[in-house]
Amino acid sequence: SHPPPPPITLQDAIVEIRRLQTKVASVEKGKADKEVGNEEDEIMDSQPLAQALWDARVPEKFKTPHLPVFDGKSDPSEHLMA
């Protein structure tokens, strides 16, 4: 059997609570900063391609090929290979 832990003082409890609050705030800020960074990366990654598509010229006689519509009932991999 283990002896009971020594009693914690109110002052010690307050110090520990403040330390944990600071740690939680730091972790949450890190997550928020990372999410904003990811969104900016996604915009930077996708924007040049999107702009290139808008700037591309389609030949006047171009005809859109007929592609079968995926109905969700078959294997998606097989549908892509068709």
ChimeraX commands (.cxc) that place a marker at each C-alpha (Angstrom):
marker #1 position 0.00,0.00,0.00 radius 0.5
marker #1 position 1.26,3.47,-0.90 radius 0.5
marker #1 position 1.19,6.35,1.52 radius 0.5
marker #1 position -1.25,9.11,0.51 radius 0.5
marker #1 position 0.25,12.00,-1.45 radius 0.5
marker #1 position 1.03,15.10,0.56 radius 0.5
marker #1 position -1.81,17.62,0.61 radius 0.5
marker #1 position -1.60,20.30,-2.06 radius 0.5
marker #1 position -1.97,23.89,-1.02 radius 0.5
marker #1 position -4.40,26.27,-2.69 radius 0.5
marker #1 position -1.46,28.33,-3.93 radius 0.5
marker #1 position 0.16,25.25,-5.52 radius 0.5
marker #1 position -3.16,24.34,-7.18 radius 0.5
marker #1 position -3.54,27.86,-8.62 radius 0.5
marker #1 position 0.03,27.82,-9.96 radius 0.5
marker #1 position -0.56,24.41,-11.61 radius 0.5
marker #1 position -3.90,25.50,-13.10 radius 0.5
marker #1 position -2.30,28.63,-14.59 radius 0.5
marker #1 position 0.58,26.56,-15.99 radius 0.5
marker #1 position -1.87,24.16,-17.64 radius 0.5
marker #1 position -4.00,27.02,-19.01 radius 0.5
marker #1 position -0.90,28.55,-20.60 radius 0.5
marker #1 position 0.07,25.19,-22.09 radius 0.5
marker #1 position -3.45,24.59,-23.52 radius 0.5
marker #1 position -3.53,28.11,-25.00 radius 0.5
marker #1 position -0.15,27.52,-26.62 radius 0.5
marker #1 position -1.27,24.21,-28.14 radius 0.5
marker #1 position -4.51,25.75,-29.43 radius 0.5
marker #1 position -2.63,28.69,-30.95 radius 0.5
marker #1 position -0.24,26.28,-32.65 radius 0.5
marker #1 position -3.15,24.34,-34.14 radius 0.5
marker #1 position -4.85,27.55,-35.33 radius 0.5
marker #1 position -1.61,28.81,-36.90 radius 0.5
marker #1 position -1.10,25.46,-38.63 radius 0.5
marker #1 position -4.66,25.47,-40.02 radius 0.5
marker #1 position -4.23,29.00,-41.41 radius 0.5
marker #1 position -0.90,27.97,-42.90 radius 0.5
marker #1 position -2.48,24.93,-44.55 radius 0.5
marker #1 position -5.26,27.03,-46.08 radius 0.5
marker #1 position -2.71,29.46,-47.47 radius 0.5
marker #1 position -0.65,26.57,-48.88 radius 0.5
marker #1 position -3.76,25.11,-50.54 radius 0.5
marker #1 position -4.61,28.45,-52.13 radius 0.5
marker #1 position -1.06,28.90,-53.38 radius 0.5
marker #1 position -0.96,25.34,-54.72 radius 0.5
marker #1 position -4.30,25.51,-56.50 radius 0.5
marker #1 position -4.34,29.08,-57.80 radius 0.5
marker #1 position -1.67,28.79,-60.53 radius 0.5
marker #1 position -3.36,25.75,-62.04 radius 0.5
marker #1 position -6.80,27.35,-61.91 radius 0.5
marker #1 position -5.45,30.53,-63.54 radius 0.5
marker #1 position -3.68,28.46,-66.20 radius 0.5
marker #1 position -6.98,26.77,-67.02 radius 0.5
marker #1 position -8.78,30.10,-67.30 radius 0.5
marker #1 position -6.03,31.42,-69.58 radius 0.5
marker #1 position -5.96,28.32,-71.82 radius 0.5
marker #1 position -7.43,28.61,-75.31 radius 0.5
marker #1 position -9.68,25.84,-76.56 radius 0.5
marker #1 position -9.44,25.13,-80.30 radius 0.5
marker #1 position -12.51,26.35,-82.22 radius 0.5
marker #1 position -13.32,22.88,-83.58 radius 0.5
marker #1 position -12.83,21.11,-80.24 radius 0.5
marker #1 position -15.66,18.72,-79.35 radius 0.5
marker #1 position -16.09,17.52,-75.78 radius 0.5
marker #1 position -15.74,13.72,-75.70 radius 0.5
marker #1 position -18.70,11.71,-74.44 radius 0.5
marker #1 position -17.79,10.28,-71.05 radius 0.5
marker #1 position -19.98,7.78,-69.22 radius 0.5
marker #1 position -21.51,9.16,-66.03 radius 0.5
marker #1 position -20.50,7.42,-62.80 radius 0.5
marker #1 position -23.66,6.26,-61.04 radius 0.5
marker #1 position -21.96,5.01,-57.87 radius 0.5
marker #1 position -23.09,1.40,-58.44 radius 0.5
marker #1 position -19.88,0.08,-59.96 radius 0.5
marker #1 position -16.21,0.02,-59.00 radius 0.5
marker #1 position -14.84,3.59,-59.29 radius 0.5
marker #1 position -11.43,2.32,-60.43 radius 0.5
marker #1 position -12.99,0.34,-63.28 radius 0.5
marker #1 position -15.10,3.36,-64.25 radius 0.5
marker #1 position -11.98,5.51,-64.54 radius 0.5
marker #1 position -10.30,2.91,-66.75 radius 0.5
marker #1 position -13.28,2.70,-69.14 radius 0.5
marker link #1:1,2 radius 0.2
marker link #1:2,3 radius 0.2
marker link #1:3,4 radius 0.2
marker link #1:4,5 radius 0.2
marker link #1:5,6 radius 0.2
marker link #1:6,7 radius 0.2
marker link #1:7,8 radius 0.2
marker link #1:8,9 radius 0.2
marker link #1:9,10 radius 0.2
marker link #1:10,11 radius 0.2
marker link #1:11,12 radius 0.2
marker link #1:12,13 radius 0.2
marker link #1:13,14 radius 0.2
marker link #1:14,15 radius 0.2
marker link #1:15,16 radius 0.2
marker link #1:16,17 radius 0.2
marker link #1:17,18 radius 0.2
marker link #1:18,19 radius 0.2
marker link #1:19,20 radius 0.2
marker link #1:20,21 radius 0.2
marker link #1:21,22 radius 0.2
marker link #1:22,23 radius 0.2
marker link #1:23,24 radius 0.2
marker link #1:24,25 radius 0.2
marker link #1:25,26 radius 0.2
marker link #1:26,27 radius 0.2
marker link #1:27,28 radius 0.2
marker link #1:28,29 radius 0.2
marker link #1:29,30 radius 0.2
marker link #1:30,31 radius 0.2
marker link #1:31,32 radius 0.2
marker link #1:32,33 radius 0.2
marker link #1:33,34 radius 0.2
marker link #1:34,35 radius 0.2
marker link #1:35,36 radius 0.2
marker link #1:36,37 radius 0.2
marker link #1:37,38 radius 0.2
marker link #1:38,39 radius 0.2
marker link #1:39,40 radius 0.2
marker link #1:40,41 radius 0.2
marker link #1:41,42 radius 0.2
marker link #1:42,43 radius 0.2
marker link #1:43,44 radius 0.2
marker link #1:44,45 radius 0.2
marker link #1:45,46 radius 0.2
marker link #1:46,47 radius 0.2
marker link #1:47,48 radius 0.2
marker link #1:48,49 radius 0.2
marker link #1:49,50 radius 0.2
marker link #1:50,51 radius 0.2
marker link #1:51,52 radius 0.2
marker link #1:52,53 radius 0.2
marker link #1:53,54 radius 0.2
marker link #1:54,55 radius 0.2
marker link #1:55,56 radius 0.2
marker link #1:56,57 radius 0.2
marker link #1:57,58 radius 0.2
marker link #1:58,59 radius 0.2
marker link #1:59,60 radius 0.2
marker link #1:60,61 radius 0.2
marker link #1:61,62 radius 0.2
marker link #1:62,63 radius 0.2
marker link #1:63,64 radius 0.2
marker link #1:64,65 radius 0.2
marker link #1:65,66 radius 0.2
marker link #1:66,67 radius 0.2
marker link #1:67,68 radius 0.2
marker link #1:68,69 radius 0.2
marker link #1:69,70 radius 0.2
marker link #1:70,71 radius 0.2
marker link #1:71,72 radius 0.2
marker link #1:72,73 radius 0.2
marker link #1:73,74 radius 0.2
marker link #1:74,75 radius 0.2
marker link #1:75,76 radius 0.2
marker link #1:76,77 radius 0.2
marker link #1:77,78 radius 0.2
marker link #1:78,79 radius 0.2
marker link #1:79,80 radius 0.2
marker link #1:80,81 radius 0.2
marker link #1:81,82 radius 0.2
view
